[in-house]
Amino acid sequence: MTLYGIPNCDTVKKARAWFAAHDIDMPFHDLRRDGLDAPRLTGWLDALGADALVNRRGTTWRRLSAEQQAACDDPATLTELLLAQPALIRRPVVEIGNRTTVGFVPDTWQVLLGSTQ
């Protein structure tokens, strides 16, 4: 089990608080400080899809040029961009067992946690 995100993200803070309030020891992986490897990111893209994983509402997305945004339609280019700019990843990404979620979804986490015990 791991929660991936950026520590100053409000949604990540909310998720970390939710896990703490439920006495769940959820390791935290800082995407900016600790980075992300391509195989894990590819797995997330395969499991969740680019539409769910890419944060197109954030300032990092808006700072991209129109060409960079359009290039995200190519999986290889998208992977390179997300690895270089992890703030483009919608947060938090939570891995529980062999399942991955994105966003603040406590109902889903409860179901997944129940199935891992």
HELIX and SHEET records of a PDB file:
HELIX    1   1 ASP A   10  ALA A   21  1                                  12    
HELIX    2   2 LEU A   31  ASP A   34  1                                   4    
HELIX    3   3 ALA A   38  LEU A   48  1                                  11    
HELIX    4   4 ALA A   50  LEU A   53  1                                   4    
HELIX    5   5 THR A   59  ARG A   63  1                                   5    
HELIX    6   6 ALA A   66  ALA A   71  1                                   6    
HELIX    7   7 PRO A   75  ALA A   84  1                                  10    
HELIX    8   8 PRO A   86  LEU A   88  5                                   3    
HELIX    9   9 PRO A  106  THR A  116  1                                  11    
SHEET    1   A 4 PHE A  28  ASP A  30  0                                        
SHEET    2   A 4 THR A   2  GLY A   5  1                                        
SHEET    3   A 4 VAL A  93  ILE A  96 -1                                        
SHEET    4   A 4 ARG A  99  VAL A 102 -1                                        
END                                                                             
